[in-house]
Amino acid sequence: MPNGLYESDFEETTIERLKNIGYDYMHAMNLFGRSSLGEVVLRDRLEAFLRKTYPRIPAQHLPALMDLLTDPDGVTPLQRNERFHDMLTKGIDFSWEENGERMFQHVYPVNWDNPEANDFLVVNQLPIEGRMARRPDLIVFVNGLPLVVIELKSPYSEQASIEDAYTQITNYTYDIPQLFTFNAFAVISDGTQTLHGMPGAPFEYYAAWKSIDGKEVDNTLTNTMRTLIQGLFPKERLLDYIRNFIVFMKDGKKDAVKIGAKYHQYFGVRFAVEQAVRATRPDGDRKIGVIWHATGSGKSLSMLFFAGILIRHPEMDNPTIVIQVDRTDLDNQLYETFVKGASLVGHVHQADSADELRELLRNEAGQIIFTTIEKFRLKEGEGAFPVCSERRNIVVVSDEAHRTQYNFEGFAGNLRRALPNASHIAFTGTPITFSDRNTYEVFGNLIHVYDMQQATLDGATLPIYYESRLIPLDLENPNLDEEYRKIINEVGDGEREEHRMKWAALEKVVGTSRRLETLARDIIEHFTRSASPQAKGMIVCMSREICVRLYEKMRAIEGCPPVEIVMTGNVDKDPREWREKQPGSEFAHIKTKEEQETVKAKLRDPDDPLKLVIVRDMWLTGTDIPPLTYLYVDKPIKGHGLIQAIARVNRVFPGKTGGVVVDYIGIADALKEATHKYTQGGGKGKPIGDLSAEAVPIFFEALEAVRKFVPPGVDISNWRAKPKVEREDWLADFVGHLMGPDEDAFLNAQARLDKAYQLVKHLPNVLPLANEVLLYEIAAIQIKRLKGKVGGGPKPKNLEEELKKLIDRSVGAREEAIDLFEKAGLEKPDISILDEAFLADFEKKPHADLRLKLLQKLLEEEIFYLERQRHPLGIELSKKLRETIQAYHNRVITAAAVAKMMVEARRKLLEERRKKEALGLTEEEMVFYDLIEHMGDGVFSNEFLAGLVRKVVAAMKKEFQIDWTNPHRQDVLAKVTLAVKMVLMRENIKGEQLRFLTNAIIEKAKEKYKDWPLEA
């Protein structure tokens, strides 16, 4: 090698690192004691450990004990590995006969309590014979058991790569499977990348270990092996990881899936266990703290590891762990995770009813209990929730504690009364910092943070790209107001207000037949062009009615991929047709829980024909569907709900390079606001990236790398247009040119190109290159066939069908929905375009009509919001907007005049927002401020009103209870009304003004807090 450094140098350096932390070392040529080259356990070292640790077992019985430990049951290598891991971590009962008496000893092949009492040895180049003879670079033995295998590739060679190391480990599992009966995990490295993972798992599930102490993260590429050795391989930590952070997840009759923690899960859980022990002591404060790990980074598994350690912790004295969530579907999903991981945590209970929950909580035995927060409800006639247990070793784990953990007059208070001495911990992906819902005040200090930016850097989650595909709308009915008045005059007074509110909502515009036809066609075309064969998509709609109508529009389009609806049912309002089996489907729209799980399983299976699912609210939080790549959003979503929703597409999955959020409704501003709140909470990184700005350059870089392999003088521009026979001959010659010493390098470059192409192939500047990319893909397939090489990933199950689909792929399609920002010459969806500089430049820009529609769209959301609140400014702007757009269509005024009006409208909206910020009021408080301000005729000062509103809202919240607006809860309504009246009277509001304001505030509260606490 020209630079004089070899792979052996890297190997020796890694050995030296292990020696520096106390490992013994021996080269394979100096290792004796194996009875054959096929044997992988160093029996002499195992026997020495057992003899020293269990001196009461007679020496003549040790061979039989070692046979039990080294010959685990199981048909497949994975089954044998699972059985060995169970013996390793939990031990076995060994019996022998001595002087006519049966003797017993529980035996562990590792001393878990005293790491230094074990024998740690690293061996390099150990020859092993199996189906083939192989020599792994390094094997780490503990007491003679080969627990870790390390495969290295030279950091000093351009040809070597970490993918080669991964392929080598994978091949070892077939060639020398006996080694992997005992393996805990594997390490692969090329110097710049060092990853750990489970042999046999897809490459995408291998992960870097980026911290030595769990507090500082090392993202540099020059220290990866040092960080892994010092962060994971200290003796105590390695044993802790193997015992507590590896789990075999079982799903019914399917083979188990072996999973190991990533570094953020390990350190986050370890710190959480320390805080749990502290908080539950007699002098503890019962506040364990908050684990903030980005949505999609394995929070459910972190809870599993946390519970597994806690239930065995000696200081916890057989604790009870209560895991509570705020929705039944999340409860079921988390419960299923723990059931699958029973090998780590044992049996778990799920409370099916409020009565069963109380019974489980009264049980003094340690257990893991799952429940939804609403099961902590009062029974008829109860004034307070009864105490179920006063034990201090109860830990309550709250998942995504956002909506129901802060109302101590409701379910959250009942939980605390039921378990007065319990300690509490929150696991969350989106911390809340609003003044009345501070996660840290309720649960304690921040224990560990793993934010979106770090998760994406690590590959624990994938980047999410954003596309805006707004559908222009025109007002085409001049008799709109007249027809509307006619409709509402036909309904009774009780329904009139409800219908007026619904009419003002965006839902009516979004759900028009023509728009849904355009939306259906665009989603199908976009998904068909963009999605890989294994990708799945989710469509989010505003209402259940729109879900059904969109489904019908999509199914009427030829070539629509299989699609299903998942939504809740309402037996009082559902049309009969929604509960009937749909043509072309095995389900009705309203599905049972079992049917919903079946649909979810179909989406999780990349080979299942089901491609798309339509939802309103379900599955937007907590649901884990790794192949889900596209989220089509046609519903306004804000805050942590938006962050949770877009995170549905960030899961790691083989062959998937990122998720895509396609926006049809205008959520860009809400994304900016949610991002701002996210970073305020201490997180780094944006939840989205711009597809054109980030993914396209990666694609073109990969394309240029592949083009370098095209032989000089070969014209590839019109290869597809050649006559069939000529094209086939030309392809054969082209592939022949690529075969040879550079063919592996070409295959690697083409694989990178293909991954980049999957995300951008539908974009206008990439579409013309489809034939060229297709050529390289066909060439790669041909080379792999000729070589008989599978490569790094699984072979397509039907290669002929796959190839035919590639060749027949259409490279062009008509788009009904348009990217208004792109057409209008705007780089990013930024509200700041509405300024005077933009107005001055307006008439110089092309596409004036489209820019006008963009401006209209950006204003409509805020205007509709204000109008729904009966805000005078909203009503005024809504009327003005309709009149101005109509005038423009009639060519009465110019486009520039329209833009000027809109800029003025925007100015008023900004003034409204600045006023709210100056007053320091929350959005919900601002609703009541506006109400009182417009009734006061300027009598009160702004500061007085702001203070009054804060007091009123706080007083009402102390009295709210579930269903408080219903007729049978008149006692609660009376308490709320009295609370408001007392605040007003203390502020010297009297007489008619007192009565008027009290009634107005109560009516607004009924509207805003009808579904308390869920709408809080």
Buried (B, 14 or more C-beta within 10 A) or exposed (E): EEEEEEBEBBBEBBBEBBEEBEBEBBEBEEBEEBEEEEBBBBBEBBBBBBEEBBEEBEEEBBEEBBEBBBEBEEEEBBBBBBBBBBBBBEBBEBEBEEEEEEBEBEBBBBBBEEBEBBBBBBBBBBBBBBEEEBEBBBBBBBBBBBBBBBBBBBBBBEEBBBBBBBBBBBEBBEBBBBBBBBBBBBBBBBBBBBBBBBBBBBBBBBBBBBBBEBEEBBEEEEBBBBBBBBBBBBBEBBBBBBBBBBBBBBEEEEEBBBBBBBBBBBBBBBBBBEBBBBBBEEEBEBBBBBBBBBBBBBBBBBBBBBBBBBBBBEEBEBBBBBBBBBBEBBBBBBBBBBBBBBBBBBEBBBBEEBEBBBEBBEEEEBBBBBBBBBBBBBEEEEEEBEEBBEBBBBBBBBBBBBBBBBBBEBBBBBBBBBBBBBBBBBBBBBBBBBEBBEBBEBBBEBBBBBBBBBBBBBBBBBBBBBBBBBBBBEEEEEEEEEEBEEEEEEEEEEEEEEEBBEBBBBBEBBBEEEBBBBBBBBBBBBBBBBBBBBBBBBBBBBBBBBBBBBBEBBBEEEEBBBBBBBBEBEEEEBEEEBEEEBEEBEBBBBBEEEBBBBBBEBBBBBEBEBBBBBBBBBBBBBBBBBBBBBBBBBBBBBBBBBBBBBBBBBBBBBBBBBBBBBBBBBBBBBBBBBBEBBBEBEBEBBBBBBBBEBBBEBBBEBBEBBEEBBEEEEEBEEBBEEEEEEBEEBBEEBBEEBBEEEBBBBBBBBBBBBBBBBBBBBBEEBBEBBBBBBBBBBBBBBBBEEEEBEBBEEEEEEEEEBBEEBEEBEBEEEBBBBBBBBBBEBEEBEBEBBEEEBBEEBEEEEBBEBBBBBBBBBBBBBBBBBBBBBBEBBBBBBEBBEEBBEBBEEEEEEBBEBBBBBBEBBEEBEEBEEBBEEBEBBEBBBBBBBBBBEBBEEEBEEEEBBEBBBBBBEBBBEBBBBEBBEEEBEEBBEBBBEBBBBBBEEBEBEEEEBEEBBEBBBEBBEBBBEEBBEEB
